Amino acid sequence: MKVAFVELTVFAGVLPLASGYMEAYCRKDPEVAGALTFDKISMPIATPYADVLAALEQSDADVYAFSCYVWNSGRVRRLIDALLARKPNAHFIVGGPQVMNQGLKYLRPEHENVYLCNGEGERTFYHFMKALLSPERDMRGVRNISFYRAGELVTTEPEPRISDLSEVPSPFLEGIFEKNKYTWLVFETNRGCPFKCNYCYWGAAIGAKVYKYDNERLQREITWISQSGCVYVFIADANWGMLPRDVDLSKQMAEDQKRYGAPMSVYFAGSKNTPERVAEITKIFHDAGMIATQSVALQTMSKETLIKVNRDNIKTSAYTSLQLALNQQGISSFVEMMWPLPGETLESFEEGLAKLCELGADSFVIYPLLLMNNVELNGKRDEFGLRTIFDPDPDSEAEIVIATNQVSEEAYREGHRYAYTVTSLYTLRGLWCLGRYLHERGIKSYVELFRAFVEFCRKRPEHPYTRFCEDSIKAIDFSKFDNVGTMLHLNLHAEREVFDDLLVQFVKSQDFAADPAARFFFEVDLVNRPYVYRNTKIVPKKHKFERLKVVTVTPGSFVVEVPVEHLAELRKYVGLPASESKVTRFEVSYRRSQMPFMPNKSLGEHYSYCQDVSQRMGSLLPVWKEAGRPTAARGAPAARP
């Protein structure tokens, strides 16, 4: 009997870890292993539907086992319907966080050969296959599944969670996976989450108790992974850095990477309440060249919201401590936020983002609030006044929250306008130096600056930037993976001069434009905006500089002179160490580790690259360095490059 495990993933080349666990568990039983052959199909969700279906048909399996998540469950439904018509004698089983305990939604009485797993898959799938291999095929004795018989939905008794994870053999060490085959490897050291955030299924649905794999196994797996030739590793734990041993395991990953050359990058979700340990781990990976940026999963700055979403046992101070530690170490980071969570108002959301800018956040990623199956928030729609629309992506089954008791649909849209503004002016460095100067001098707060820009753009509905934002909000494009990447591509490349001009007109319209220092730091921002592609031609600015003197423009840099009275603030804003030096001439070099713009590649591929860049802006920023002797002049004369 042939089994096809099917995982439709976010990225291409992902090792199908869940499939490997289930195959390894089945292989523990020689009788079952001898009766089965296995096919593991891992394909990105972006693969055309017809190509996925063709691959499944070509597999010609007797059993198809699908891993279901909110982003792929819509496509899984369509694939199963098509396979039922083509292979009516095959058996199908679905599992994963989107479908568990949802038999009424995913099963139909007329399809008695479709089953649903209601929890961890290893034990359940093994007993499911044993039952299929038996003459009786009595599924009522298999715990943790749902299926239809004679028009009745049958749900068997639950299977307890696996507390001793050594019960599950390692698919790495048992030869289930080939080396040099996968780009992305998933690595798991424990299961469970001690937190019960009600928009997440991890702690609430899977279980708060955390069970661990033993150290010796993990150490051997890390070496296998490093020898596998993979490029990326994603640590699947909910809270990497929660346990002291995570530091030692991180050190081994860095040491093995140096020894064997892989992986190149590592990604993890940091522990919520151990900022010192997460900062230590981040530095280990950063020093090894394995991490360019680190997420800080904050979600909200509102204390009321933290209570409503069962997140108040996570200390906000832990995030600020982590952010400060990363800043001090010069490690790029991005703060993850959600909009609109219950209890959050438009005002608290806007002020929360502004406060994070004051604290020195590096970049932001602002996610829409999604309702998924098996999360507590689903049962609190009326209590919190949640109004939703379905994700327009046919492969997804997410519901996007567009209003709450505190946020109307118009306020919801306004929050996204503000979020786009924060991304453009702060994350993408449109007005980064000016914003910091205005805040530190008490001239204009971040929230006032961002709101003013929203109003300015509202009066210019035909401007390409405004059209992009409004079209994205109308089409719910902000839920797409590469939406910010698309905006980054436009603001920093395709429509760079158009956005420059928008910034110029905005600054001229504000009262602070009368301040010579404000004009200076705005001109610094025009020069300091990064280039996202390394082969973009560096050209003189169209803006007539008044306070910043542009000396020369080279193919990869600007050389500028600055007024001596602004040296201290300039050095702080552009990342130069404090110094008593009176050198006022600087070279601003734009050539970093950017990817080139490649005309033979699709725009979608460039948008995905830009999305990644948006989360590690620190690695893209131009480098300032002293160039020349001190000047006796007090200020730079007006100059046009």
N, C-alpha and C positions, 0 to 999 in steps of 0.2 A: 504494500500500500504506500502510495506516495503522498507526502505532506508538503504543501507550499506555504511557507510563512511569508506574509506580505506586510512590509512597512513602507508607507508613503511619507517621506521625510521633508523637512523644510529645506535642507541643503542636499547637494548631490554627493554621492560617495560615502554615505553614512553607514558605519558598521551596525547591523541589526542586532543590538544587544539583547532585547527581549526575546527575539527568535532564538538566539544562541542559548539563552538560559533554558528555554523550554526543550530545545533539542538535547542539550546536555543532560537535563533531568530524565528525559525519556531513555537516553542511552545507558543510564544506570541499570536498567532492567534488560539483561541480555535477550530475553524472549521478545520484548517489545522492540528493542533496537534491531533485532534480526528480521522483524517483519516490516520494518519501515525504511523508506528512503526519504531524504529531506532536500528541499530546495528553498533557499533563502532569497527572497526578492526584495531588494531595497532600491527604491526609485524616488527621486524628488517629486513633490506634489506638482511642480511646474511642468513635469512631463505630460505631453498631450494625452488626453484620456484614451484615445484609440491605441496609442503605443503601449500604455499600461495594460489595457485589456488584451492586446495581442500577446504580450509577454506572459500573462496569466494563462491564456489559452494554450500557448506553446508549452508551458510547464506541464499541462495535462495531468494535474494532480487529482487525487481522490479526496483530499481534504485541503481546504483553503482556510488558513488562520490569519485574520486581519488584526493589526494593532490600530486602535481608533483614538484619535485626538480631535479636539474641536475644529482644527484646521483641515482635517482630511475626511471626517466622517460623512460628509455629503457625497464625496466621490466614492467612498467605500459602499454606500447604499447603492449607487448606480452600477458599480462593478459587480456586486453580488446579484443584482437583478439580471444583468446581462449574462452572467455565468450560469445562473439558474436556468435560463432559457437554452443555453448551449450545452450545459452539463447537468442535466436534471438528476443524475444519480450521485453526484458529488455531495460531500458534506461541507458545511461552512460553520466556522465559529469565530465570533468577534469578541474582542476584549479591549480593555483600556479605560482610562478615566472618563471618557465621554459616554460610553455605553453601559458600564457596569450598573446593575440594578435598574435598568431601563428597558426591560423586556417588552413592555407594552408599546414602546416607541419603535423598537427595532426588529421585532419579530411579528410574523403574520401566521394565522392558523393554517393557511394553505401550504406553508413551507415547513414541513416537519423535519427537514434536513438542515435547518439553520439554528444555531445555538448561540447562547450568550454567556460569557464568563463574568461572574459578579465580584471578582477580586483578583488577588495575585494569580498569575497564570501557571506557574510551574507544576504544582501538585495537581491542579484542576485539569490542565491539558494532558498530563500523563494518564490520569484515570479516565479521561474522556477517550483517549486513544485505546486504552486497554478495553474499554467497553465496546468501542467500534470493532476491535479485533476479535471479540468474543462472538460465539454463534447467536447468543440471545440479543445482543446490542441493547441491553436494558440501561437507559440513561438515568433512570430515577435513582440509581445507586451512586451516581457521580455528584459529589457535593459542589456547591457554588456555581451551578449553571441554571439557565432558564431555557425553555423550549416549549413548543406546542405539541400536544397529543390530543387527537379527537376533538379539536376545537377548544381545548382548555390550555391556558398558560400554566406550565408547571415550573416552579422554582424550588430547587432542592435546598437542603439545609446548608448553612454557611460553612465554609472551610476556614478554620482559624488562620491568622497570619503566621508566616514562618518566623519563629523567634530565633532559631539557630540557623543562620544563613549558610553555614557550611553544608547544610542539607542539599543546597543547590550547587552542583559542580561548576567550576569555572570554565566557561566556554573558551577562554583564552588558553588556559593551561591544558585543556582536554583535546585540543586540536580541532575545535569546531570551526575556527576562523583561519583564513589564510593570511599570511603576512604579505605586505606590499600590494594589497588589493584595495584598501579603503583610505579615503582622504580624511574623513572625520571618524574618530573613535570615541565611544561613550564609556566612561569609567564610573563605577558605582562602589562606594565603600560602606554605605549604610542605607537603611530604608526607614522612612517615617519623618515626621516634623513635629517638634514640640509646640509649635504655634498653630492657631486655628483661625487664621484670617478667613472671614466668611465669603470672600470672593475667590478663594483658592481651594482646590480639592485635596491638596497635599496632606496637611495635618488633619483637616476635618473629615475627609473621606477615606484616606488611606490609613491614617492612624497617627496619634500623637507619640506613641512609644517608638523610640528609635532603636532598631536592631542593627548590629554591626557585623561585618565580615572580619575574620581574624587577620592580624597583622602580617603573618608570614605569607598568607595567600596574596594579600594586596601588594606586598613587596615584589613577589614573583610576577604578578600581573603588570606592575609598573614597568619592570624590565622587559617583559614581552611586548608591551605597547611601544616602548622606546625602540625596540628592535624591529618593529613592524613596518617602519618607513612611512607612517602616517604624517600628515601635516598638522592637524588640529586634534586636540583632546578636549572634550567637554566633560567636566566632573558633574555627575548627575545628582549629587547629594543636594538636599534642600538648604543646608547650612554648612558650607565648607569653612572650616576654621572654628567650628563649635567645639571640637575635641582637641585636646593637646596633641594627640598623635598626628593630626592633620599637618602640623608644621613639619614633622619628620618625614611624612610621606611626600610633602611638597619638596623638601630638600632632596629626597631621592629622585623625584621626577626631574629636577634641575640637573642633578649629577648624571643621571642616565642620559639625559638629552645631550649633555656635553660629551659623554662617552660614545653614544651611538648615533647622534645627529637628528633625532626625532623625539617628540614632535616639535614643530616650530613654534606653535602657539598653544596656550591653554586657557580655557574659559571656566569660570565657576560662579555660583551664587554664594556670596559671602554670608557668614553667620551674622545674625541680626544683633546680638548683644555682646559680642567679643571683638570690639574694634581693634584693640591692640594686636590680637592674634591675626586678624584678617590683614591688617597693615603689614605685619611681619611676613605673612605668606605672599602678599602682593609684591613686597620688595624682593623676596627670593626669586619669584618668577620674572620680575622686571629686570633684576640684575643678570639673570640668565638669558635675557632677550626673548623670553617666552610670552610676555604679556606687554601690550602697548597701552592698554587702558583697563580700568576696573569699574564695574558697576557698583553703585551705592543705592540699594533698593529701598528708597524712602517711602514713596507712594503719596504721602500727604504731610503737611506741616500742621494740620488742624487737630487739636487735642480731642475735640468732640467727635471728629470723624474716626480717629483711632479707636475710640470706645465703641462706636457703632459697628465697625468692621472687625471687632475682636482682635485688634492689633495693639491695644494699649499696654500689653505686657512687653512690648518692644520699646526700648528707651530711645527717644529722639536724640538725646545727648550722645548716644553711641554713634549715630550717623555723623554728627558734627565733629566728634573726635576722629572718626575715620577720615572724613574729608580733610581735616586739618593735617593729619598725618600724611596723607597722600600728597597734599600740596607741598608740605615740607620736604618730602622725598623727591619732588619733581615728577611724580607719576600721574599721567593723565587719567581722568575718571569721568564717569557720567552718572548723574542722579536720575533714577527711574521714578517717575511720577505717574499718577492715574487721574483721569478726569472723565466724569464727575463721580466721586465716591459719596455715599450717603453722609449727610451732615456737612459736607463741603459746600460753601457758597461761592459765587463768582468772586466776591471780594476776598474771601479767605484763600482761594486758589491763586489769585493774582498776587496777593501780598505774600503768600508762601513762597512762590517762585522768586519774587523780588528779594525776600529775606535770604534765600539760598545764594542769590547773586552777591549780596552783601557779605555772606560768609565765605565767598571765594569758590563756589562750585565751578567746575571746569566746563561741563557740558550737561545737557538735559536730554532725556528721552521721555516723551509724554505719551503714555498709552491710553487708548480708550478703555472704559470699563466694559468688560464682556461678561455676559451671563452664560455659563456653561452648565451642562448637567452635573449633578453630584456636588454642587457647592451650596453652602447654607444660604447664601444671598438669594437663591432662587425662591426660597420659601418666604422671603421677606419683601416681596414686590409691593404688596399693599401697605405694609408698615412704613416703608421708606419712599413710597410713591414712585417706584421705578417704572419708567416708560421706555420701551425698547423698539428697535427695528431689527430686522434680520440682516446679517452681513450680506452684502450684494454678491460676494464671492460664492459661486455655486458649490465649491468644494468644502466650504465651511458651514458649520451649523451654529456659529456663535450668534447671540443676540447682543446688539450694541445698545448700551444704556444712553438715552438722549435727554432724559429729564429725571429729576428727583423731587422730593418735597421742597428742597431748597433751591433747585435750579430749573428754570423754565427752559423750553426748547430754544428760545432766543438767547437766553443767558448761556446755554450750552454752546451755541454757535459762537457767541462772543468769547467764551473761554478758549475756543480753538483759535480764533483770530489773535488773541493775546499770546497763546502758545507759539504760533507761527512767528509773532513779533519777537518773543524771547529767543527763539531759535535763530532768527536772522540777525538781530542786533547784538546778542550776547554769545550764544554758542558758535555762530559763524563769524563772530568778531566784527560785525558791521559797525557798531558804536561801542566797542568794549572799553577802550581807553577813555573816551568822552564820558561814558556812563559812570565809570569809576571815579573820574575827577568830579563830576557833578554830585555824586553821592557823598564823597569824602569831604567836599567843601560845603555840604548842606544847601546846595543851589537847587537841585532837583533830585528827588528820590528815584530809585529804579522803577517803582510802580508808576510814578507820575510820567517818567520818560516813556515807558512801554505803552501806557494808555494814550499818551499824546500821539505816538506813532500810529496806533490803531485808528484814532480819529483822523489823522492826516491821510492815511491810506483810504479810509472810508469815503473821503471826498474825491478820490481819484479812482473810480471803479474801473476805468479802462486801462490803467497801468498794468503791464504784464505781471508784476508781483501781486497786485491786488486780485487780478483775475485768477492767478494760480491758487491763491488762498481760498477765494470764494468758490471756485470750481471744485476744489478738493473737499471743502465742507459740504457742498451740495451733493456731491457724488459719494460721500463717505470714504474718500480716498485716504484720509488720515489713518484708516485702519490697515492700509496696505503696508507691507514690510518696507518698501523702498520709497515711501512718500517723502520723508525728510531728505533722503538721498537725491530725489528728483529736484527738490527745491535747492539743495546745495549745488547741484550741477548747474542750475540756472543762475543762482546768485553769484557763484564764484567762477563761472565759466561762460556759459552760452549767452547770458544776458548781464554780464558783469558790469559793463559800462552803463547800461540802463539802470541797474540797481545803484551804482555809484551816484548817478544823477538824482535818483530818488532820495538818497541820503543827503546830498547837498541841498536839495530843495527843502527837505524837512528841517535840517539844522538852521537854514536861513529864516525859516518861519517861526522859530522859537525865540523867546526873550533872552535866553542864555547866549544867543549868537552875538550879543553886544560885548561879551566877556572875551578879551583877546586870548586868555589861556584856554577857554573852551574851544575857540576856533583852532588853536594850536593842536589840542588833543584830538579834535575831529580830523585834522589833516594827518596826524599820526595814524589814525584808524584807516584812512584811505590808503596809506602806504603799507600798513600792517596787515591788511586783509590777505589771508593766505591764498595760494593757487592750488587747486585740487589736482591738476595734472602737471607733470614735470615738463612736458613739451609745449605748454601754452606760452605763446610769445609774450615777453614782458615789454610793455609799451608805456610811454609817458602818460600821465593822467591828464584828462581834459580840464580838470578843475584848476583854477588860477590860485596857486598857493600864496598865502599872505604871511604866515608865521613860521612855516617850515620851508627851508630852502632845499630844493632838489638839485644836487650838484651834477650827477650823471645818472643815466639809466643804461644798464648793461643787459645782455641777454638773460641774466639770471638774478639781477639784483638792482636795487636803488642805492645810491649814495646820497645821504642827506646831512644837512647841518641844522642844529636846533638851538634855540635860545638858551643861554647858560642858566637862566633862572628856573628852567623847567627840567634840568638834568636829573635831579633826585627822583621826581615823580616819574619821569620817563623811564628811568632804569627799573623802577619797581613795576611799572605797568607792562613793559615788554620783556620782563624776565631776566634782566641783567642784574648781577650782584651789586649791592650797595658799594659805593666807592667815592673817594675824595677826588677822583680824577676830574679834570676840567675839560677833557676832550669833548668837543661838541659835534664832531663829524662821525657818522656811523654808516657802515655798510649793512643793508637789509637784504639778506640772502633768502630767496624763495625756494631754492632747490633742496627739497628734503627727500623723504622716501616715497614720493608720490608715484602712482602708476601713470604711464603716459596715456593721453587720449588716443584711442585706436579706432580709426574710421571703419575698419573692417569688422568691429564688434558692434553689437546692437546697443541702442541707447539703454535698454533694460539692464544689460550687463554693466554699463557705466553707472546707472542709478544704484545698483546693488553695491558696487564698490564705494560710491559716495555715501551710501547709508552706513557702511562700516566706518568710513572716515569720520562721519559726524559724531561717532562715539569715541573718537581718539584725536580730537582736534589738537591736543598738545603736541602730537607727533607731526603735525602739518604746519604749525605756525612758523613764520619766517624767523630766522636767527639774526639778531642784532649784534654787531661787534664794533668796537672802536676802530676808526679809520682816519688817522691823521693826528696832527698836533692840536693843542687847545687854540681856540680863536680868542682874540682880545675883544671882539664885538660882543655887545650885550645881547643882541637879538639877531635873528636871521632876517635879512631884507626880503621884501616881497619878491617872489620869483615864480616864473612859470617854466616847468621843465620842457 
